[in-house]
C-alpha cells in the first residue's frame, strides 16, 4: 500500500448538488446514514443503503476509483473483522464447515458479509463528506451545529477549528512522509523487505524528521493566524454565511425518512 492511497481529508472541488449542499446538511446526513447503517439488519435494508450510497457517489462525481483507493489502508482491518465474525458467530444448527476447534455456521457467513458491508459503507459515506466539503465550510458547519453547547462553556469554535485543521493536514503529513521515505531510500534505507517487526523498526527513523516537520508547520500556521489577527471565534465574521435552502430541507427530510424506513424494516425483520 502506497501512502498516496490514503485519501482521508482530501477535498475535491466541484459544482455538483452534493458540493452545493450546506455543510450542516451534509454533517447531519452523514450521521443519519450511519444511524441507519447500524439499524439495518437484513439484506433488504443493506440493499437500500447500498443503492443510495451508489447514487450519492454518482452525483458527487468524485469517481469510484478515488473511493476504492481510499479503502486500501483499511483492508487488513476489514479482513480481520470478517474472519472473527465468520468463526465466532455460532448458530443453533449443524455447522457447514468444521475443522479442529473452528466451526462455520450460515449465521457466521451472513454476519461476516454484513459486517464487511457496514464497514465499507460507513467509511465511504465519511469519505464523501470530506471529498465534497472544504475544511473551512466543514469548520463553519460543525461550529453552527454545536453552537448550543456554548451556553455550558464549551469552546465550540476552538474545537471545530482544531478538528478541521487536523483533518486538513492529514494529506499534507502523508505527502511529507512520502518525501522523507523517498529521501531515505535514496540514501540506502530499506522499508519493503523483512517481516512485520523489521518493517516497523525500519519506519522508526521516519518519526524524528516527521515530528520536526509537523511542529514547524504548526508554528508557521500559528504565526500566519496571528498575522491575520485571529483571536478565536469571539466577534469573528465569515465571508460566506450559511443558509439552508430548499434542497437542504429536502435532503434532511430524506435523511429522516431513511432512518424511519430502515427502523421499520428492522422491526419487520427485513
HELIX and SHEET records of a PDB file:
HELIX    1   1 UNK A    3  UNK A    5  5                                   3    
HELIX    2   2 UNK A   17  UNK A   20  1                                   4    
HELIX    3   3 UNK A   23  UNK A   39  1                                  17    
HELIX    4   4 UNK A   43  UNK A   60  1                                  18    
HELIX    5   5 UNK A   64  UNK A   71  1                                   8    
HELIX    6   6 UNK A   72  UNK A   74  5                                   3    
HELIX    7   7 UNK A   75  UNK A   88  1                                  14    
HELIX    8   8 UNK A  106  UNK A  131  1                                  26    
HELIX    9   9 UNK A  135  UNK A  145  1                                  11    
HELIX   10  10 UNK A  147  UNK A  152  5                                   6    
HELIX   11  11 UNK A  156  UNK A  186  1                                  31    
HELIX   12  12 UNK A  196  UNK A  227  1                                  32    
HELIX   13  13 UNK A  246  UNK A  267  1                                  22    
SHEET    1   A 2 UNK A  97  UNK A  99  0                                        
SHEET    2   A 2 UNK A 102  UNK A 104 -1                                        
END                                                                             
